[in-house]
Amino acid sequence: MTRSVQALAYARPSALRSGADGGLLGLETSGGLTPAGAEDSPTFFSGFLDSPQTAARGLLAVADVAAARYVRPELRRLLDPVVTGNGDRLRFESFSGCCGVYARLDVLREGLGGAETGRGTTNVDVNDPLRNALSRMTGDSPLHLRVGPGEMAVTTLDGSVVEKKVPLPDRWLRGFAEAQVATAGFDLRAELSAAAAVRFLRSLPRSRSGGSSRGAMWVVPSGRTLRPTSRPVAGAVCLPGPERLEAFGRVLRQATALRVYGPAAVDGTPVPTAWEVALPGMRLTLTLSPDAWRGFSGEGGVLESLSEEEAEQDADLLSVLLAWEPEIDPAELAERSGLPVARVRAGLVRLGTSGRVGYDVADAAYFHRELPYDAGRVERHNPRLVAARELIAAGAVALDPDGVSAAVTSAERTYRIRDAGGRLRCTCAWWAEHQGGRGPCKHALAVRMARRGADAGQESGRETETGTGAGAGAGRVEGRGAAR
């Protein structure tokens, strides 16, 4: 797992201090981006929490996911969550070490006592001593939260400890991008009351010894609850790796509802789903990849957008119009940018590949954030995209005149690609194994890129033949005169 060289260490560790008049939870920030530009230690919030114990447990749940691996759990590594201030809320985000679970805690305005937050994105230090201190919190005595520099030593009755930050892995960037693409197509599939949610979540199988996954199960709404079903019948919801919802155990006592989001079940193939526990003034969401062994970072849902030059140009335009909105309205952005809504959505996907936007299934809307990565980083670390560009450069793609099929020569073998209703099918082993379920193979991606290049060339040729403006017409006249 590679790491970002742009990650910064914290000036001090995070803090939880207790006093006679309540507590102070200080979360230390690393270098991040704000409307004023890059800052070493930005401040996003300072105020009292309406439900401090709930916030503490929700933050611990996000940290639990960041510290977890659902495949090969012996390789545990403690990673630090990302926090974004959107003006009316704080979002704490993390991925599991295997990148198969995306966790986000949204502390909404009502959970912040109606106070405003700063705007920007950075990492926050959640170290073991802080986790232990938060775990011991009881009751809902006043708790002041500060996200940014200040009293940042972990000071409890047990003393102070200093711990350095773990840099943000590149797999997280690819995971953020892929999770955004997947969840943008989700719909609400089920909603349970607090009591039903607790019963259902407590009935799920626990992790097996050795960390092996139980695989995907299916549940179907039944009355006021969800019941397991042996097959994905109509209305069924996929629960891939039920043990991966264990982080919800931190907040079950405070839960007010459970909502499930996902795509429509077409066949028995496992699909990603998002599970949201509603809390007082907050939401905790766990988004699961289609299989416990599959990380979001390798799903390939962003490859098409990464390969389109038009989407790249549109993303550059849209990026200057973003203002840390908690909800991005594509129609409004289309009006401001002069782009069609379809191109705005493609541009937002492109921005997601560099960590600049995320997607909130509860609001069914994109939101603005800024991760500390350069825009081309995800392209350089996506092997299928790199390989497709190399195939194009090597002239390995031959488009058939029928416009439906093509041939790609790679490693002394020739693969046939055929367009089946807009979906490119390939004769390679990748397609045979995944059937397009993890994005296009490098051969199909190269064919799409070659077709766009051919279409652009034909359009340029037509413009040259017909000419545009007086200059082109004059050129044709001079040519005929010279011939005579």
Secondary structure, DSSP 8 states (H G I E B T S, - for coil): --B-TT----SS--EEEEETTEEEEEE-B-SEEETTEEESS---EEEE-SSHHHHHHHHHHHHHHHH--SSSGGG------EEEEESS-EEEEEE-TTS-EEEEEEE-GGGGTT----EEEEEB---HHHHHHHHT--S---EEEEESSSS-S--BTTB---------BHHHHHHHHHHHHHHTT-EEEEEEEHHHHHHHHHHS----GGG----EEEEEEETTEEEEESS--TT-EEEESGGGGGGGGGTGGG--EEEEEE----SSS---EEEEEEETTEEEEEEE-SSTT--GGG--TTHHHHT-HHHHHHHHHHHTT----SSB-HHHHHHHHT--HHHHHHHHHHHHTTTSEEEETTTTEEEE---S--TTHHHHT-HHHHHHHHHHHTT-EEE-TTSSEEEEEETTEEEEEEEETTEEEESSHHHHHHTTTTS--HHHHHHHHHHHHHHHHHHHHHHHHH--HHHHHHHHHHHHHHH-
